[in-house]
Amino acid sequence: MARRITGLGLACLMVLFVSNFALAADAEVKVLEYPTKVSAGETIKVKVGWKNVPTNKDYILRTQLEDWETKPPVCIFKDTPITTANDETVVTLTMPKAIVATNTAKFIAAFISKTKDWSDTLVSSGTESNIILSSDFQFEIVDFPASVTKGSTVKVKVAWKGIAAGKDYKLIVQLENWKATPGFAYVATIADVKSSDERVVDIHIPANAAPAKNCRWLAAFISKTKEWGDAFAVVSTKEEIEVK
């Protein structure tokens, strides 16, 4: 039997809807305390506070240190579930050993969807872009061809500094396009590397390579045993390389 909603019941539902809407509309989050200088491999603490965040919704607290202008970009984050609408917490972030040096990083705190990630953001705020990241690390694709021809061998120059990966890692350089049908990667591997060096790597393009646009060069230090299951550092070009 269908249930009737009385005038009082409807009023209660409207109050609940308006209250939840107002709670979400007034939501706040702030980065309260944070270090202004961070070193590679360091574990840091960031204090975050929030108000009027609905706990019955699909949101989680993300605390993030970022700088998208570096090569490679910096993005270290941690997600924290919440159970109270108004509170503070201290979030621990561990910096990778292969972090790049910059003085324009910033901390971000946001409530984002557990399922839709940043595409559904309730509220966010950040510090100024003046956080200093200290490191001897450097990893860059220095020189590369903008187009390649099937059946050819091309040269890609890669430079790095302060790689502490050791003997358990290898350097790979590849031309890839995983959006193509089928996706592909033409790979060269350097098994033994120094902690700081510069190498010109030969990449062979197969004679039967299909024409493709929107490819990119990628270089990475990955595990000799776990392969991509343990990637120490990765850097890539824009998706502007063409196979002719």
N, C-alpha and C positions, 0 to 999 in steps of 0.2 A: 504493500500500500504506500502510495506517495506521501511524503511528509509535508505538512503545511508549515510555512514560515510566517509566524505571526508578526504583527507590527513591531513588537518588542524585540523579537528575534532578529528581524531585519535591521532594526536600529543597532543592535549589538554587533551584527556583522559589519555594518557601515563604520561603526566606531573602531572596530578591530582593523578594518582596511585602512582607514584614515590614519590610525596610530602607527601602523606598520609603514605606510607611505611617508609619514612625517619623520619616523625614525631613520629610514633610509636616506631621505632628503637631507637630514641634518648630520649625517655620518661624518666623522672626522678621523684622520690618522696623522700622526706626526713622528718624525725621527727626533727623539728628545736628547739623547746623548750618544756620541760616536767619536772614534779617533780621527784625527785630521791627517795622520801619516800612518801608512800601513806597509809592511814589508812582506816579501814573498815567503810563503810557508808559515806565516804568523796566524795565530788564532785570535780573533778580536771579538769584542762584545758591543752590541748596538742596542740601545734602549728605545723601545717604541711604545707610544701610547695611543689610545683610540677612544672615541665616544660615539654613542648612538649607532652601533653596528648591529644589525639584526642577526641573532644567533640561529634563527630557524631558516636561514637562506643558504644558498650554495656558495658561500664565500670563505676564503682562507686568507690569512695574513702572509703576504710575501715581503721579505726584507731583502734588499738587493744592493750590491755595490756594482756600479757600471761605468763604462766609458766606451761609447760606440765609435769614437774617432780614432782609437789606437789600432795598430796592426800587430797581431790580431785583436779584435775587440775584447774588452773586459766585461764579464757578466758572471758574478758569483752571487747566488741567492739561496735562501732557505724558506720553506713554507711552514707555517705554524697554525694549527687549528685553534679556534677560540671557543669559549663557552660562556663568556660574559659580554654584555653590550658595551660596558665601560671598564677599561682596565689598562694596565701597563705590563710589558714583559721585556726581558733581556734576551736577545737572540744572539747566538754564537755563530760566527762565520769563520771558516778556515780557508785561508788563501792558498791557492796552488803554488807549487814551487816554480812553475813556469809562467808566473804572472809578468805582464809587460810593464815597464816603467811609464808613468804619466803623472801629471799634476792637475789634471782636469776631470778626475773621477768624481762621482757623487753617490750618496746613499739614497735609496728610494724605499718607501714603505707604502704598501697598497693592499686593499682587499679586492681580490680577484676571484673569478669563478673557479671552483675545483675542477669543473669539466670543460669550460670554454676558455680558460686561462685569461689572457689580457683582453680578449674580445668582449668580455663582460666584466668591466671594472666598476666597482661600487664607488670607491674613493681612493685617491693616491696623493702623496706629497713627497718632496725630496729636499735635500740640502743643496747648497750652492755647489757648482762644479769646480771645487778647489781641493779635493782630497788628493794627497800625494801618495802614489804607489811607488815604492822603492824596490828596484831589482836590477840585476845584471843581465837579465834575460832579454834576448833579441832573436827573432825568427822572421825571415822575410824572403819572399820570392822576388829577387832583385831584377832579373831580366828574363823575358819570355817572348815567343812569337805570338802575334795576334791572330795568325791563321796558320794552318798546317795542311799539307797535301798527303793524301793516302800513299803509302809505300815509302815515305820519307823518314829520315831520322833527324830530329830537331833537338836543340839545346836549350835547357832551362837552368838559369843560375840561381842558386839558393844560398843564403848566408844565415848563420846563427851564432849566438853568443850566450854563454852561461847555461847551456843545456846540461842539466844534472841527471839525465836519464840513465847514463851508464851503459854497461854492456848488454843489458836486457832489452834494449830498444834498437830499432833500425829506422833509417830514414827512407820514406817512400815519396816519390814525386810522380804525379799522374795527371793526365788529361781526362776529364770526366764529364759525363752528361747523363744523369739518372732520370731526367724528364723525357729523354728520347725513347723511342720504341724500336728495339729494346734499348735499355740503358747500357752504358759502357764505361770502361775505364782502361786507359792504356798506361801501364805502370812500369816504373823503373825503381829498383831497390838498391840501397847502399847499406850493407850489413854492418860495417864497422865505421864508427864516426867519432871524432874528437868532440870535446865539450864546446869548443869554439872553432869555427871553420867556415870556408866558402867553397862551394863545389859547383861545377858545371856538369849537369846530368844529361845524358843522352836518352831521349824518349823515341822509341820506334813506333811509327804509325802503320798499322797493318795495310797491306796492299788492297785488301777487300773492305777497308773502312768505309762506312756509309757517310755521305755528306751530312753535316750537322751544324747548326748554329747554336748560340747560347751555351757553349761549353765553358769550362773554367779549368785553370791549373790549380792543383792542390798539392801541398807538401805537408808531411806529418811525421812525427816520431811516434811509432807504435811498437807495442810489445812483440818480441820475436816469437813468443809462445802463444799469447792470447790475441794477437793481431789487434783488430779494432776494439776488442773487449777491454783494452788498456791503452788508451791514446794519451801520450804525454803532452803533446802540443800539436796544433793544427793551424795552418794558414792557407788562404786561397785568394785567387784573383776574382774580379767580377765575372759574371757569366756573359762574356763578350767574345769568346774565342770561337773560331770557325774551322770546321774540317771541310776541305774542298776535295 
